[in-house]
Amino acid sequence: MSAASTDPCAQCDIFSAGEPLCATLDRIGVPRTAGWRTLILYMRGLDDSPFLTDTQKQEIKTLLGRTLTKRDFAAERYDEVLARMEDILQGPCQHKLRAALEETAKVLEDMQTLVAKRHGNVQRLQTEAVDAVTSGLDPEQTVTRLRSAFKQVLDVMERDARDLGRMSKTDALTDLNNRRALDEFLDDLVASWVVNPFPASLFMIDIDHFKKFNDTYGHRVGDQALITVARLVADLGKELAERTPPTEYFAARYGGEEFVVVLPRVELARAAELAEELRARIEAHRLVLRNPDGSVLEKGISLTVSVGVAAMDERWQGAHAANLIEAADKGLYEAKGSGRNRVCVRAPQP
């Protein structure tokens, strides 16, 4: 039962003990204050929210259960519970906001670089314009020369605009799609899926023991490893596009040493096969580590990955993209917890 207006307790004075729910709140000692009773009813009603992931709902249930079990309804405890509620509800948004800010900072940096380069183009255009006007050419030749100079600059600026659009959705290190591009792709996928459901799968990839690898070889070499894994992830997508029938494949760097592959119109079992194919390729690959000057530092280095696979579930009431990532993430943690270097499928829960 939710805290909506159809709730019998919401239609009467929620501080009276006349309704069963209110009687229950009385029995377990919830104070008859607007703060505590509103908060308890609000928490209880969120279980039906279509905008929360399963994990968020479970965390809220746990928080509610602990709060009622402890029966500690002091003012300080109220503030703690409210703060925890805000963390649960806002956590995913804050995470996305931080990622968006990081990506925006990178785009601004790239834009500043382009602006600095184009400053020289504008100065050359100014010089060309002055020369054309003072050269003594007839008006028609002067206009032609100016048009040519302006067109060159406009062509460069149009190319810059296209590059900025691409850079805003591309991970600078690996050249894969970034989180922003992933979010947009999933939003479009869900919008189509909600109208007419179709198979859609996703797997999440995490490089095993990557922190240890970084500590051993350093972050510069760690970046080489990330670039190599990203290339292997992208190569599989290119091959799938050329197979018969072709398979749509969207790969992105999720953050750190994690990557995500989205497979529209691919069943869970087939997605698991592709995830295993990719895992085996990465395990079989041998890295050649190089110094900044290009000389070989070490070769024959191997990496492994753990992979969690999930598919869209028609029983989800909302937050489909978040639930899909969350399900794959649970499979990933299962793979890491059971020994790493393996694929774990997160089957739909009954």
C-alpha positions in Angstrom: 0.0 0.0 0.0 1.4 3.4 -0.9 1.1 6.8 0.7 -1.1 8.1 -2.1 -4.5 9.6 -1.5 -6.1 6.1 -2.0 -4.4 5.0 1.2 -7.1 4.9 3.9 -4.6 6.4 6.3 -4.0 9.3 4.0 -7.7 10.0 3.8 -8.0 10.5 7.6 -6.0 12.1 10.3 -2.8 10.0 10.0 -2.0 10.6 13.6 -5.2 8.9 14.8 -5.2 5.3 15.7 -8.5 4.7 13.9 -7.1 2.8 10.9 -5.1 -0.4 11.0 -1.9 1.1 9.6 -2.0 3.9 12.1 -2.6 1.4 14.8 0.5 -0.5 13.7 2.5 2.7 13.9 1.2 3.3 17.4 2.0 -0.2 18.5 5.6 -0.1 17.4 6.1 3.3 19.0 6.3 5.7 16.0 5.6 9.1 17.5 2.5 10.9 16.4 4.5 13.7 14.8 4.2 14.9 11.2 7.9 14.3 10.6 8.2 10.7 11.6 4.8 9.5 10.4 5.2 11.2 7.0 8.7 9.8 6.6 7.6 6.3 7.4 4.7 6.4 5.1 6.8 7.9 2.3 9.4 5.3 2.7 6.7 2.6 2.6 5.2 4.0 -0.5 8.4 4.2 -2.5 8.4 0.4 -3.0 5.9 1.0 -5.8 7.9 3.8 -7.5 8.6 3.0 -11.2 11.6 5.4 -11.1 13.8 3.6 -8.6 16.0 0.6 -9.3 15.6 -2.7 -7.5 18.7 -1.9 -5.4 17.3 1.5 -4.3 14.0 -0.1 -3.3 15.9 -2.8 -1.4 18.0 -0.2 0.4 14.9 1.7 1.4 13.2 -1.4 2.7 16.3 -2.2 4.7 16.4 1.3 6.1 12.7 1.2 7.0 13.1 -2.2 8.6 16.1 -1.1 10.7 14.4 2.1 11.8 11.2 0.3 12.9 13.2 -2.5 14.6 15.4 -0.2 16.6 12.4 2.0 17.7 14.8 4.9 18.1 12.7 7.9 17.1 14.8 10.7 18.6 15.2 13.9 16.7 18.8 13.1 15.9 17.9 9.7 14.5 15.2 11.4 12.3 17.9 13.6 10.7 20.1 10.5 10.1 17.3 8.5 8.5 16.3 11.5 6.3 19.9 12.0 5.2 20.3 8.3 4.3 17.0 8.5 2.3 18.4 11.4 0.3 21.6 9.5 -0.3 19.7 6.5 -1.6 17.4 8.6 -3.9 20.0 11.0 -5.1 23.1 8.7 -5.3 22.6 7.6 -9.0 21.9 11.2 -10.1 24.9 12.5 -8.3 27.1 9.9 -9.9 25.9 10.8 -13.3 26.4 14.5 -12.6 30.0 13.9 -11.5 30.6 11.9 -14.7 29.0 14.6 -16.8 31.0 17.4 -15.2 34.2 15.4 -15.8 33.3 15.0 -19.5 32.3 18.6 -19.8 35.6 19.7 -18.4 37.4 17.6 -21.0 35.3 19.0 -23.8 36.0 22.6 -22.6 39.7 21.8 -22.6 39.4 20.5 -26.2 37.5 23.6 -27.2 40.1 25.9 -25.7 42.7 24.1 -27.8 40.7 24.5 -30.9 40.0 28.1 -30.2 43.8 28.7 -29.8 44.5 27.0 -33.1 41.8 28.9 -34.9 43.1 32.2 -33.6 45.9 31.8 -36.0 43.4 31.1 -38.8 41.5 34.3 -38.0 44.7 36.3 -38.0 45.6 34.9 -41.4 42.1 35.8 -42.7 42.6 39.4 -41.5 46.0 39.6 -43.3 44.5 38.1 -46.4 41.6 40.6 -46.3 43.9 43.5 -46.0 46.2 42.3 -48.8 43.2 41.8 -51.1 41.9 45.3 -50.5 45.2 47.0 -50.8 46.5 44.9 -53.7 45.0 47.0 -56.4 43.0 44.2 -57.9 39.7 45.0 -59.6 36.6 44.7 -57.3 35.5 41.4 -58.8 38.9 39.8 -58.2 39.0 41.3 -54.7 35.6 39.8 -53.8 36.6 36.4 -55.2 39.8 36.4 -53.1 38.0 37.4 -49.9 35.3 34.7 -50.5 37.9 32.1 -50.9 39.7 33.1 -47.7 36.4 33.2 -45.7 35.4 29.8 -47.1 38.6 28.2 -45.9 38.1 29.5 -42.4 34.4 28.5 -42.4 35.2 25.0 -43.6 37.7 24.6 -40.8 35.2 25.9 -38.2 32.5 23.5 -39.5 35.0 20.6 -39.1 35.8 21.8 -35.6 32.1 21.8 -34.8 31.8 18.2 -36.0 34.9 17.2 -34.0 33.6 18.8 -30.8 30.3 16.9 -31.2 32.3 13.7 -31.6 34.7 14.5 -28.7 31.7 15.2 -26.4 30.7 11.6 -26.7 34.1 9.9 -27.0 36.4 8.7 -24.2 39.6 10.6 -24.8 41.9 7.7 -23.7 40.3 4.7 -25.4 38.4 6.4 -28.3 35.3 4.3 -27.3 32.0 5.9 -26.5 31.8 7.6 -23.1 29.2 7.6 -20.4 27.3 10.4 -22.0 27.0 8.5 -25.3 26.0 5.4 -23.4 23.3 7.2 -21.5 21.8 8.6 -24.7 22.0 5.2 -26.4 20.2 3.5 -23.6 17.6 6.2 -23.4 16.8 5.7 -27.1 16.8 1.9 -26.7 14.4 2.0 -23.8 12.1 4.5 -25.6 11.8 2.0 -28.4 11.6 -1.0 -26.2 8.8 0.4 -24.1 6.6 0.9 -27.2 7.3 -2.6 -28.6 9.5 -4.9 -26.4 12.3 -6.8 -28.1 15.3 -8.8 -26.8 18.0 -6.4 -25.6 21.1 -7.4 -23.6 24.1 -5.7 -22.0 27.3 -6.9 -20.5 29.7 -5.2 -18.2 33.4 -5.9 -18.3 36.0 -5.3 -15.5 39.7 -5.8 -15.9 40.8 -8.2 -13.1 43.3 -7.0 -10.5 43.8 -3.7 -12.4 44.9 -1.8 -9.3 47.7 -4.3 -8.7 48.6 -4.0 -12.4 48.8 -0.2 -12.1 50.9 -0.4 -8.8 53.3 -2.8 -10.6 53.8 -1.1 -13.9 52.6 2.5 -13.3 49.6 4.4 -14.6 51.2 5.1 -18.0 51.4 1.4 -18.7 48.0 1.0 -17.1 46.7 3.3 -19.8 48.3 1.1 -22.4 46.4 -1.8 -21.0 43.1 0.1 -21.1 43.6 1.1 -24.7 44.4 -2.5 -25.6 41.3 -3.9 -23.9 39.2 -1.2 -25.5 40.6 -2.1 -28.9 39.7 -5.8 -28.4 36.2 -4.8 -27.3 35.8 -2.5 -30.4 37.3 -5.2 -32.8 34.6 -7.7 -31.8 31.9 -5.1 -32.6 33.5 -4.5 -36.0 33.5 -8.2 -36.8 29.9 -8.7 -35.7 28.8 -5.9 -38.0 30.4 -7.8 -40.9 28.9 -11.2 -40.0 25.7 -12.6 -41.5 23.4 -11.5 -40.1 25.1 -8.4 -38.7 24.7 -7.7 -35.0 24.2 -4.2 -33.6 26.9 -3.6 -31.0 27.5 -0.5 -28.9 30.6 -0.3 -26.8 31.5 2.3 -24.2 34.0 2.9 -21.4 31.9 3.0 -18.3 34.7 4.5 -16.1 38.1 3.4 -14.7 38.7 -0.2 -15.9 35.1 -1.0 -16.6 33.5 -1.2 -20.1 30.0 -1.8 -21.2 28.6 -3.5 -24.4 25.0 -3.0 -25.3 23.4 -5.6 -27.7 20.0 -4.5 -29.0 17.8 -7.3 -30.3 20.1 -10.0 -28.9 18.8 -12.7 -26.6 20.5 -13.2 -23.2 21.9 -16.6 -24.2 23.5 -15.2 -27.3 24.9 -12.2 -25.4 26.5 -14.6 -22.9 28.2 -16.4 -25.9 29.6 -13.2 -27.2 30.7 -12.1 -23.7 32.6 -15.4 -23.4 34.1 -14.9 -26.9 35.4 -11.5 -25.8 36.7 -12.8 -22.5 38.7 -15.6 -24.2 40.1 -13.1 -26.7 41.4 -10.8 -24.0 42.9 -13.7 -22.0 44.7 -15.0 -25.1 46.1 -11.6 -26.0 49.6 -10.7 -25.0 50.5 -7.1 -24.2 53.8 -5.5 -25.3 54.7 -2.8 -22.8 56.7 0.1 -24.2 58.7 3.0 -22.8 57.8 6.5 -23.9 60.5 6.3 -26.6 58.8 3.2 -28.1 61.3 0.7 -26.9 60.0 -2.6 -25.5 59.8 -2.6 -21.7 58.2 -6.0 -21.3 56.2 -8.4 -23.5 54.1 -11.5 -23.0 51.9 -9.7 -20.3 48.4 -11.2 -20.1 45.2 -9.7 -18.7 41.9 -11.2 -17.8 38.4 -9.8 -17.4 35.3 -10.6 -15.5 32.0 -10.1 -17.2 28.4 -9.8 -16.0 25.6 -10.3 -18.5 21.9 -9.2 -18.2 18.9 -8.6 -20.4 15.8 -6.3 -20.4 13.0 -7.7 -18.3 9.4 -6.9 -19.0 8.5 -7.2 -15.3 10.5 -4.1 -14.5 8.1 -1.3 -13.8 10.4 1.5 -14.7 14.1 2.8 -14.5 14.8 0.2 -17.3 18.2 1.5 -18.2 19.4 1.7 -14.6 17.9 -1.7 -13.9 19.7 -3.2 -16.9 23.1 -1.9 -15.8 22.4 -2.8 -12.2 21.6 -6.4 -13.2 24.7 -6.7 -15.3 26.8 -5.2 -12.5 25.4 -7.9 -10.1 26.5 -10.5 -12.5 29.9 -8.9 -12.7 30.4 -9.0 -8.9 29.3 -12.6 -9.0 32.0 -13.3 -11.6 34.6 -11.5 -9.5 33.5 -13.2 -6.3 33.6 -16.6 -7.8 37.2 -16.4 -9.0 37.4 -13.8 -11.8 38.2 -14.4 -15.4 34.7 -15.7 -16.1 31.3 -14.7 -17.4 28.3 -14.8 -15.1 24.8 -14.4 -16.5 22.2 -12.6 -14.3 19.0 -14.4 -15.2 15.7 -12.5 -14.8 14.4 -12.8 -11.3 11.0 -14.4 -10.9 
